Amino acid sequence: MRICLPVLGSVAAWRQEARRLARAGIPSEAVLWQVGEDAADLFAAEEAPRGPATDLRLPRAAIASMETALHHSDPERFARAYDLVLRLSQGRLRWGDRSDRAMAKLLAQEKAVRRDIHKMHAFVRFREVTPEGANRRAFAAWFEPEHPITEAAVPFFAKRFGDMDWVIATPLHTARFVNGVLEVEETRDPAPLPEDAGEELWRTYYAHIFNPARLMVSAMTSEMPRKYWKNLPEARLIPELIRTAPARAEEMRAKLPTLPPPRVQAVQARLPDHSLPQDVTPASFKAHLDACTRCPLGGCATQGVAGEGPRPAALMVVGEQPGDAEDLAGRPFVGPAGQMFDACAAEAGLDRGRAYVTNAVKHFKFAPRGKRRLHQRPGAGEVMACKWWLGLERSWVQPRLTLAMGATAALALTGSGERLLQRRGTVERAEDGGAVLLTLHPSYLLRLPDEAAAARARAEFTADLARAADFLDQAHSP
């Protein structure tokens, strides 16, 4: 038995004939499906063998998938679909069972048709052909799909462009939408479309939005297969855009500013403001010092300890950091080390009141041990954080000689706190050019367990203070 389907409306005609044949019990091998032959002669003269009559009940998803797959270009699609209809209705096959070769083939063709329809929706390019005096704008397009999908694809354009007239021609079918009425007919010798100045504008736009830094040729050809390029006015630009993409991307990178990663900005937003105050005076120095957050020491100490003494002064004495007593009192050199300094200064003839006394680090660094706070040596980062405060004091004091007591003071003033015992008693240059006399810190004398060593260290320390006292006397002599 031969069934001839029309070129237009072949899917609807197949559905009608398949329903009639299946209900009549006609087996699939007894039917020959053809498209475009003499559609008036639906049945040949020979009588087809009949099988048992079938009550058709198919899943809704099966009907929709079959109708989509029937827009494929495979000439066996109608016979395959009819065979599946029979087996599904007779319970010999479950819908969606891909282990069946015919079922797997139909589902694969459905996917291919859906993809072809999607590409037609994406890649149709209209040219304006509006005649003079027309009430509605008119457009025309030529597209070459892989499968005969025109009837299934053009309702999308009718909804999308309902305010204009248009024609979409394909090698098999031509769709016309005029005054809101959609018609599909067979294509007969399509005339070439007229040139459209808008296409040049479109190519210019496409070239400008093309991002060479994000070019992935494999991904682009996957979404825009080369077989569709002949229908796209912008396709003639693509080879040149691909060729020049590396050089253009490098040029873009060269012009970009160097920015920190976003995570750096997030971290910086959570950090405290370490900017230096610009309005510090000797009167406001202590208040600014108490509010300092340039290092973590200020958050644990009781208060900042500023220097004290005349400003200006010929001699500046710089210790390491406040101790427990200094932290509580808010004054430098009032604890055990300060008392040792005062005692040795008295022996050396150094009047503390004539010198400016301060510390390299302005807050007390300690480790809690029960109710006690044990002194800890400041780190290099903490010394550098306090260096600005020390420099501010030096700008006010303008000393002619600075006595640096301990490695921390030496680091802050000269940039090096190493080998202090070997450097003790020498005069070096501070980073600002001032003279710096290096000596021991009085707390070092207190920590020495050997009495003889402690006595020698005290004598050396006192001798250095005596040199500072002589310098101070010479500075004040007429």
C-alpha positions as CSV (number, residue, x, y, z in Angstrom):
1,M,0.0,0.0,0.0
2,R,1.4,3.4,-1.0
3,I,0.6,6.6,0.9
4,C,1.4,9.8,-0.8
5,L,1.8,12.9,1.5
6,P,1.7,16.5,0.3
7,V,4.8,18.6,0.5
8,L,3.0,21.2,2.6
9,G,1.2,19.9,5.6
10,S,2.9,16.5,5.4
11,V,3.0,16.0,9.2
12,A,-0.7,16.7,9.7
13,A,-1.5,14.4,6.7
14,W,0.7,11.6,8.1
15,R,-1.0,11.8,11.5
16,Q,-4.4,11.5,9.9
17,E,-3.4,8.6,7.7
18,A,-1.4,6.8,10.5
19,R,-4.5,6.9,12.7
20,R,-6.7,5.5,10.0
21,L,-4.3,2.7,9.0
22,A,-3.5,1.7,12.6
23,R,-7.1,1.5,13.5
24,A,-7.6,-0.7,10.5
25,G,-4.8,-3.0,11.6
26,I,-2.5,-2.4,8.6
27,P,1.0,-3.5,9.5
28,S,3.9,-1.2,9.0
29,E,5.7,-3.4,6.5
30,A,2.7,-3.2,4.2
31,V,2.7,0.6,3.8
32,L,5.0,2.7,1.6
33,W,5.2,6.3,2.6
34,Q,6.1,9.0,0.0
35,V,6.1,12.8,-0.1
36,G,5.3,14.9,-3.2
37,E,3.8,12.2,-5.4
38,D,0.1,12.2,-6.6
39,A,-1.5,13.0,-3.3
40,A,-5.0,12.4,-4.7
41,D,-4.3,8.6,-5.1
42,L,-3.7,7.8,-1.4
43,F,-4.2,4.1,-1.8
44,A,-2.9,1.9,-4.6
45,A,-5.3,-0.6,-6.2
46,E,-3.8,-3.6,-4.3
47,E,-5.5,-4.4,-1.0
48,A,-3.1,-4.4,2.0
49,P,-3.2,-7.3,4.4
50,R,-5.0,-6.5,7.6
51,G,-4.1,-7.2,11.2
52,P,-6.2,-6.9,14.3
53,A,-7.9,-3.6,14.8
54,T,-6.0,-1.4,17.3
55,D,-7.4,1.1,19.8
56,L,-4.9,4.0,19.6
57,R,-3.8,5.4,22.9
58,L,-0.4,7.2,22.9
59,P,1.3,9.4,25.5
60,R,1.0,13.1,24.8
61,A,4.8,13.4,24.8
62,A,5.1,10.7,22.2
63,I,2.8,12.5,19.8
64,A,4.6,15.8,20.2
65,S,8.1,14.2,19.8
66,M,6.9,12.3,16.7
67,E,5.5,15.4,15.0
68,T,8.7,17.3,15.6
69,A,10.9,14.4,14.3
70,L,8.8,14.2,11.2
71,H,10.3,17.6,10.1
72,H,13.6,15.8,9.6
73,S,15.0,15.2,6.1
74,D,15.3,11.4,6.6
75,P,13.1,9.7,3.9
76,E,12.4,6.9,6.3
77,R,11.0,9.1,9.0
78,F,7.3,8.5,8.2
79,A,7.6,4.7,8.1
80,R,9.7,4.6,11.3
81,A,7.1,6.8,13.1
82,Y,4.2,4.6,12.0
83,D,6.0,1.4,13.1
84,L,6.5,3.0,16.5
85,V,2.8,4.0,16.7
86,L,1.8,0.4,16.1
87,R,4.2,-1.1,18.7
88,L,3.4,1.6,21.3
89,S,-0.4,1.1,20.9
90,Q,0.0,-2.7,21.1
91,G,2.1,-2.5,24.3
92,R,5.2,-4.0,22.6
93,L,7.3,-0.9,23.3
94,R,7.6,1.7,26.1
95,W,7.9,5.3,25.0
96,G,11.4,6.7,25.5
97,D,13.1,3.2,25.5
98,R,16.4,4.1,23.8
99,S,17.5,0.5,23.7
100,D,15.1,0.2,20.7
101,R,17.0,1.3,17.6
102,A,14.0,2.9,16.0
103,M,13.0,4.8,19.2
104,A,16.6,6.0,19.6
105,K,16.7,7.2,16.0
106,L,13.5,9.1,16.3
107,L,14.5,10.8,19.5
108,A,17.9,11.8,17.9
109,Q,16.1,13.2,14.9
110,E,13.7,15.2,17.1
111,K,16.7,16.7,18.8
112,A,18.3,17.6,15.5
113,V,15.1,19.3,14.3
114,R,14.7,21.3,17.5
115,R,18.3,22.5,17.1
116,D,17.7,23.4,13.4
117,I,14.6,25.4,14.4
118,H,16.6,27.2,17.1
119,K,19.3,28.1,14.6
120,M,16.7,29.4,12.1
121,H,15.3,31.6,14.8
122,A,18.8,32.9,15.6
123,F,20.3,33.3,12.2
124,V,17.5,34.6,9.9
125,R,18.7,38.1,8.7
126,F,16.0,40.3,7.1
127,R,16.5,42.9,4.5
128,E,14.0,45.7,4.2
129,V,12.0,45.8,0.9
130,T,9.3,48.2,1.9
131,P,7.7,49.7,-1.2
132,E,7.0,53.4,-1.4
133,G,3.6,54.5,0.1
134,A,3.1,51.1,2.0
135,N,1.3,51.2,5.3
136,R,3.4,48.4,6.8
137,R,7.1,47.9,6.6
138,A,8.2,44.8,4.6
139,F,11.2,42.6,4.9
140,A,12.6,39.5,3.2
141,A,15.1,36.9,4.1
142,W,16.7,33.8,2.6
143,F,17.7,30.9,4.9
144,E,18.9,27.4,4.2
145,P,18.0,25.0,7.0
146,E,19.3,21.5,7.2
147,H,15.8,20.0,7.4
148,P,12.4,21.0,6.0
149,I,11.4,22.9,9.2
150,T,9.8,26.0,7.7
151,E,6.2,25.2,8.8
152,A,7.4,24.5,12.3
153,A,9.7,27.5,12.7
154,V,7.8,30.4,11.1
155,P,5.0,30.8,13.8
156,F,7.8,32.2,16.0
157,F,8.4,35.1,13.5
158,A,4.7,35.8,13.2
159,K,4.5,36.4,17.0
160,R,7.8,38.3,17.1
161,F,7.3,40.5,14.1
162,G,3.5,40.8,13.9
163,D,3.6,44.6,13.1
164,M,5.4,44.1,9.7
165,D,5.0,42.1,6.5
166,W,7.8,39.6,5.8
167,V,8.8,36.8,3.6
168,I,11.2,34.0,4.6
169,A,12.3,31.8,1.6
170,T,14.1,28.5,1.9
171,P,15.1,26.0,-0.8
172,L,11.8,24.0,-0.2
173,H,9.3,26.3,1.3
174,T,8.5,30.0,1.4
175,A,6.6,31.6,4.3
176,R,4.7,34.9,3.8
177,F,3.2,37.0,6.5
178,V,1.1,39.8,5.1
179,N,-1.4,41.9,7.0
180,G,-1.3,39.4,9.9
181,V,-2.0,36.3,7.8
182,L,0.7,33.6,7.7
183,E,0.9,31.4,4.6
184,V,3.5,28.8,3.6
185,E,4.0,27.6,-0.1
186,E,6.5,25.8,-2.1
187,T,9.5,27.8,-3.3
188,R,9.7,28.4,-7.0
189,D,12.9,30.0,-8.4
190,P,13.5,32.6,-5.6
191,A,14.8,35.9,-7.0
192,P,17.9,37.3,-5.3
193,L,17.2,39.7,-2.5
194,P,18.0,43.3,-3.1
195,E,21.0,44.9,-1.3
196,D,20.2,46.4,2.0
197,A,22.3,49.4,3.4
198,G,21.3,48.2,6.9
199,E,23.5,45.2,6.5
200,E,26.6,47.3,6.3
201,L,25.5,49.0,9.5
202,W,25.0,45.6,11.1
203,R,28.4,44.5,10.1
204,T,29.9,47.6,11.6
205,Y,28.1,47.0,14.8
206,Y,29.1,43.4,14.9
207,A,32.8,44.2,14.4
208,H,32.7,46.7,17.2
209,I,31.0,44.4,19.8
210,F,33.4,41.5,18.9
211,N,35.6,40.9,21.9
212,P,38.9,39.4,20.9
213,A,39.9,38.6,24.5
214,R,37.0,36.2,24.8
215,L,37.4,34.4,21.5
216,M,37.0,30.7,21.6
217,V,36.7,29.4,18.0
218,S,35.5,25.9,18.9
219,A,32.7,27.3,21.1
220,M,31.7,29.9,18.4
221,T,31.5,27.3,15.7
222,S,29.5,25.0,18.0
223,E,26.9,27.7,18.5
224,M,27.2,29.2,15.0
225,P,28.1,26.3,12.7
226,R,29.9,27.2,9.5
227,K,27.1,25.7,7.4
228,Y,24.9,28.7,8.4
229,W,27.5,31.4,7.6
230,K,26.4,31.7,4.0
231,N,23.1,33.2,5.3
232,L,24.8,35.7,7.7
233,P,25.9,39.1,6.4
234,E,28.4,39.3,9.3
235,A,30.0,36.0,8.5
236,R,32.3,37.6,5.9
237,L,34.0,39.5,8.8
238,I,34.6,36.5,11.0
239,P,37.8,35.0,9.4
240,E,39.5,38.4,9.6
241,L,38.3,39.0,13.2
242,I,39.7,35.6,14.2
243,R,43.0,36.3,12.5
244,T,43.5,39.6,14.2
245,A,42.1,38.6,17.6
246,P,45.5,37.8,19.4
247,A,47.0,41.1,18.4
248,R,43.9,43.1,19.4
249,A,43.6,41.2,22.7
250,E,47.3,42.0,23.5
251,E,46.7,45.6,22.7
252,M,43.6,45.7,25.0
253,R,45.7,44.2,27.8
254,A,48.4,46.7,27.4
255,K,45.9,49.6,27.7
256,L,44.2,48.2,30.8
257,P,45.2,49.7,34.2
258,T,46.7,47.4,36.8
259,L,44.1,46.8,39.5
260,P,44.3,44.6,42.6
261,P,42.1,41.5,42.6
262,P,38.6,42.0,44.1
263,R,39.6,40.0,47.2
264,V,42.3,42.6,48.0
265,Q,39.7,45.3,48.0
266,A,37.5,43.3,50.2
267,V,40.3,42.8,52.7
268,Q,41.3,46.5,52.6
269,A,37.7,47.5,53.4
270,R,37.9,45.6,56.6
271,L,41.2,47.0,57.7
272,P,41.4,50.0,60.0
273,D,42.4,53.3,58.6
274,H,46.2,53.6,59.0
275,S,46.5,57.0,57.3
276,L,48.7,59.4,59.3
277,P,47.2,62.4,60.9
278,Q,48.2,65.7,59.3
279,D,47.4,68.1,62.1
280,V,49.6,66.8,64.9
281,T,51.1,69.4,67.2
282,P,53.1,69.0,70.5
283,A,49.9,69.7,72.4
284,S,47.8,67.1,70.5
285,F,50.6,64.5,70.2
286,K,49.5,62.4,73.2
287,A,45.9,62.3,72.0
288,H,46.8,61.2,68.5
289,L,49.2,58.6,70.0
290,D,46.5,57.1,72.1
291,A,44.3,56.7,69.0
292,C,47.0,55.1,66.8
293,T,46.1,51.9,65.0
294,R,49.1,51.5,62.8
295,C,50.1,48.3,64.7
296,P,48.2,46.1,67.1
297,L,50.0,47.2,70.2
298,G,47.7,50.2,70.8
299,G,44.8,47.9,71.2
300,C,46.3,46.1,74.3
301,A,48.3,48.8,76.0
302,T,46.8,51.1,78.6
303,Q,47.9,54.2,76.7
304,G,50.5,55.6,74.4
305,V,53.7,57.0,76.1
306,A,55.0,60.2,74.6
307,G,58.4,61.6,75.2
308,E,59.1,64.4,77.6
309,G,61.7,67.1,77.9
310,P,62.6,70.5,76.4
311,R,61.9,71.2,72.7
312,P,64.3,71.9,71.1
313,A,67.1,70.1,73.0
314,A,70.7,69.3,72.1
315,L,70.4,65.7,73.4
316,M,67.7,63.2,72.7
317,V,67.6,59.9,74.6
318,V,65.7,57.1,72.9
319,G,64.8,53.9,74.6
320,E,63.1,50.8,73.3
321,Q,59.5,50.7,74.5
322,P,57.5,51.6,77.6
323,G,57.4,49.0,80.4
324,D,54.6,48.0,82.7
325,A,55.2,51.1,85.0
326,E,55.5,53.5,82.0
327,D,52.3,52.1,80.5
328,L,50.3,52.8,83.7
329,A,51.9,56.2,84.4
330,G,52.0,57.5,80.8
331,R,55.6,58.7,81.2
332,P,58.9,57.4,79.9
333,F,61.6,55.8,82.1
334,V,59.8,55.6,85.4
335,G,60.0,51.9,86.0
336,P,63.0,49.8,87.1
337,A,65.0,50.4,83.8
338,G,64.2,54.2,84.2
339,Q,65.5,54.1,87.8
340,M,68.7,52.4,86.6
341,F,69.1,55.1,83.9
342,D,68.6,57.9,86.4
343,A,71.2,56.3,88.8
344,C,73.8,55.9,86.1
345,A,73.1,59.4,84.7
346,A,73.7,60.9,88.1
347,E,77.0,59.1,88.3
348,A,77.9,60.3,84.8
349,G,76.9,63.9,85.5
350,L,74.0,63.8,83.0
351,D,71.1,66.0,83.8
352,R,68.0,64.2,82.6
353,G,66.0,67.4,82.7
354,R,68.2,69.0,79.9
355,A,67.5,66.1,77.5
356,Y,64.4,65.0,75.6
357,V,63.6,61.4,76.7
358,T,61.4,59.1,74.6
359,N,61.0,55.5,73.2
360,A,61.3,54.1,69.7
361,V,58.0,52.2,70.2
362,K,55.2,54.1,71.9
363,H,53.0,51.3,73.3
364,F,53.8,48.5,75.8
365,K,54.2,45.1,74.2
366,F,53.6,42.3,76.7
367,A,52.4,38.7,77.2
368,P,50.0,38.1,80.1
369,R,51.0,35.6,82.7
370,G,48.2,35.4,85.3
371,K,48.0,38.9,86.8
372,R,51.5,39.9,85.5
373,R,52.4,41.4,82.2
374,L,55.7,40.2,80.9
375,H,57.7,42.4,78.6
376,Q,58.1,41.3,75.0
377,R,60.5,42.7,72.4
378,P,58.8,44.7,69.6
379,G,59.0,43.2,66.2
380,A,60.5,45.0,63.2
381,G,57.1,45.8,61.8
382,E,56.0,47.4,65.0
383,V,59.2,49.5,65.1
384,M,58.6,50.7,61.6
385,A,55.0,51.5,62.4
386,C,56.1,53.8,65.2
387,K,59.0,55.3,63.3
388,W,56.7,58.1,62.0
389,W,55.9,59.2,65.6
390,L,59.6,59.2,66.5
391,G,60.5,61.2,63.4
392,L,57.8,63.7,64.4
393,E,59.4,64.1,67.8
394,R,62.8,64.5,66.3
395,S,61.5,67.3,64.0
396,W,60.4,69.2,67.1
397,V,63.4,68.5,69.3
398,Q,66.1,68.9,66.6
399,P,68.8,67.2,68.6
400,R,72.5,67.6,67.8
401,L,73.1,64.1,69.4
402,T,70.8,61.2,70.0
403,L,71.6,58.5,72.6
404,A,70.1,55.2,71.3
405,M,69.7,52.8,74.2
406,G,69.2,49.2,73.0
407,A,68.8,47.3,69.7
408,T,65.2,48.5,69.1
409,A,66.3,52.2,69.3
410,A,69.3,51.4,67.1
411,L,67.0,49.8,64.5
412,A,64.6,52.8,64.5
413,L,67.3,55.4,64.2
414,T,70.0,53.7,62.0
415,G,68.0,51.0,60.3
416,S,70.0,48.2,62.0
417,G,69.6,46.7,65.4
418,E,72.2,43.9,65.0
419,R,75.5,43.4,66.9
420,L,74.8,46.1,69.4
421,L,77.5,44.9,71.8
422,Q,80.2,45.3,69.1
423,R,78.8,48.7,68.0
424,R,78.3,50.1,71.5
425,G,80.1,53.3,72.1
426,T,80.3,54.2,68.5
427,V,78.7,57.2,66.8
428,E,76.7,56.5,63.7
429,R,74.4,58.5,61.4
430,A,70.7,58.3,61.7
431,E,68.6,57.9,58.6
432,D,67.8,61.6,58.8
433,G,71.6,62.4,59.0
434,G,71.8,63.1,62.7
435,A,74.6,61.8,65.0
436,V,73.6,58.7,67.1
437,L,75.6,57.4,70.0
438,L,74.8,53.7,70.5
439,T,74.8,52.2,74.0
440,L,73.1,49.4,76.0
441,H,69.6,49.6,77.4
442,P,69.4,49.8,81.2
443,S,67.1,46.8,81.3
444,Y,70.0,44.8,80.0
445,L,72.0,45.6,83.1
446,L,69.2,44.4,85.2
447,R,68.9,41.1,83.5
448,L,72.6,40.1,83.7
449,P,72.8,37.3,86.3
450,D,76.6,37.5,86.8
451,E,77.6,40.3,89.1
452,A,81.0,40.9,87.5
453,A,79.5,41.1,84.0
454,A,76.7,43.4,85.3
455,A,79.3,45.6,86.9
456,R,81.3,45.8,83.7
457,A,78.2,46.5,81.6
458,R,77.1,49.2,84.0
459,A,80.5,50.9,83.8
460,E,80.4,50.9,80.0
461,F,76.8,52.3,80.1
462,T,77.9,55.0,82.5
463,A,80.8,55.9,80.4
464,D,78.5,56.4,77.4
465,L,76.3,58.6,79.4
466,A,79.3,60.6,80.5
467,R,80.2,61.1,76.8
468,A,76.6,62.4,76.3
469,A,76.9,64.7,79.3
470,D,80.2,66.1,78.0
471,F,78.6,66.7,74.6
472,L,75.6,68.4,76.4
473,D,78.0,70.6,78.4
474,Q,79.9,71.6,75.3
475,A,76.6,72.4,73.5
476,H,75.5,74.8,76.2
477,S,78.9,76.4,76.8
478,P,79.3,79.9,75.4
